[in-house]
Amino acid sequence: MVFDETLAERVRRSLKTTQRITERRMFGGIAFLLEDRMSLGVLGEDLVVRIDPLIQDQLSRYPHVRPMDFTGRPMKGFLYVGPEATKSGPGLAAWVRRGVTYAKNMPAKPKKVKK
């Protein structure tokens, strides 16, 4: 799947001052990871935002926001945010902040033990 390069570049600019961000191709789009934890992504025209699953229903009620249903089943803790909700700078910044904040507050991944 092709992703919106313009949106991806806008996300990159929003993350410019955030340290430890890497990018990885995922889900046919691009994901932005904070310390190896996905926080945001771009898939098609949509921004993908990782959020606390406990507030997913609440945030899904926002205009142009829906649960991420990549496989036909909604994924807990992930939202699609449509282009209408991210076309303004403040709109995009608010969703980027949500994704980064959630990723920052996730527990550290356990270290993989080499065999």
C-alpha positions as CSV (number, residue, x, y, z in Angstrom):
1,M,0.0,0.0,0.0
2,V,1.2,3.5,-0.8
3,F,1.2,6.0,2.0
4,D,0.8,9.8,1.9
5,E,4.4,11.0,1.7
6,T,3.3,14.6,2.4
7,L,1.7,13.6,5.7
8,A,4.7,11.5,6.6
9,E,7.0,14.5,6.1
10,R,4.7,16.6,8.2
11,V,4.9,14.0,11.0
12,R,8.7,14.0,10.7
13,R,8.8,17.8,11.2
14,S,6.5,17.5,14.2
15,L,8.8,14.9,15.7
16,K,12.0,16.8,14.9
17,T,12.7,17.7,18.6
18,T,11.7,14.3,19.9
19,Q,14.7,12.2,20.5
20,R,15.1,8.4,19.9
21,I,12.6,8.3,17.0
22,T,13.2,5.8,14.2
23,E,11.2,4.9,11.2
24,R,10.2,1.5,9.9
25,R,8.1,0.3,7.0
26,M,5.1,-1.5,8.6
27,F,1.5,-2.4,7.6
28,G,2.3,-1.3,4.0
29,G,3.0,2.2,5.3
30,I,5.5,3.8,7.6
31,A,5.7,3.7,11.4
32,F,7.4,6.1,13.7
33,L,8.9,4.4,16.7
34,L,10.0,5.9,20.0
35,E,12.6,3.6,21.6
36,D,11.4,0.7,19.4
37,R,7.8,1.3,20.4
38,M,5.4,2.3,17.7
39,S,3.8,5.7,18.4
40,L,2.5,6.9,15.1
41,G,2.3,5.8,11.5
42,V,1.0,6.8,8.1
43,L,-1.1,4.2,6.1
44,G,-2.7,5.4,3.0
45,E,-4.0,8.9,3.7
46,D,-4.5,8.2,7.4
47,L,-2.4,8.9,10.4
48,V,-2.1,5.9,12.7
49,V,-1.9,6.8,16.3
50,R,-1.1,4.5,19.2
51,I,-3.2,5.4,22.3
52,D,-4.2,3.9,25.6
53,P,-6.7,1.2,24.9
54,L,-8.7,2.4,27.9
55,I,-9.6,5.7,26.1
56,Q,-9.9,4.3,22.6
57,D,-13.7,4.4,22.6
58,Q,-13.7,8.0,23.8
59,L,-11.2,9.1,21.2
60,S,-13.0,7.2,18.4
61,R,-15.9,9.6,18.9
62,Y,-13.9,12.5,17.5
63,P,-14.7,13.5,14.0
64,H,-12.8,11.6,11.3
65,V,-11.3,9.1,13.8
66,R,-12.0,5.4,13.8
67,P,-10.5,2.3,15.3
68,M,-7.7,0.8,13.2
69,D,-9.1,-2.3,11.5
70,F,-6.2,-3.4,9.3
71,T,-7.2,-7.0,9.3
72,G,-11.0,-6.6,9.5
73,R,-10.9,-6.7,13.3
74,P,-10.3,-3.5,15.3
75,M,-6.9,-3.4,16.9
76,K,-6.8,-2.3,20.5
77,G,-4.8,0.8,21.2
78,F,-4.6,2.0,17.6
79,L,-6.7,4.6,15.7
80,Y,-6.9,5.8,12.1
81,V,-7.1,9.6,12.0
82,G,-8.4,10.8,8.7
83,P,-6.9,13.6,6.6
84,E,-9.7,16.1,7.7
85,A,-8.5,15.8,11.3
86,T,-4.8,16.4,10.5
87,K,-4.9,19.0,7.7
88,S,-4.2,21.8,10.1
89,G,-0.9,22.1,12.0
90,P,-2.6,22.2,15.4
91,G,-4.8,19.2,14.5
92,L,-1.8,17.1,13.5
93,A,0.3,18.3,16.5
94,A,-2.5,17.2,18.9
95,W,-2.5,13.6,17.5
96,V,1.3,13.4,17.3
97,R,1.4,14.4,21.0
98,R,-1.1,11.7,21.9
99,G,1.0,9.0,20.2
100,V,4.3,10.1,21.5
101,T,3.0,10.6,25.1
102,Y,1.5,7.1,25.1
103,A,4.7,5.5,23.7
104,K,6.9,7.4,26.3
105,N,4.7,6.1,29.1
106,M,4.7,2.4,28.0
107,P,6.7,0.0,30.1
108,A,10.2,-0.7,28.7
109,K,10.4,-3.7,26.4
110,P,12.2,-6.7,28.0
111,K,15.7,-7.2,26.7
112,K,16.0,-10.1,24.3
113,V,18.3,-12.8,25.5
114,K,20.8,-14.1,22.9
115,K,21.1,-17.8,22.7
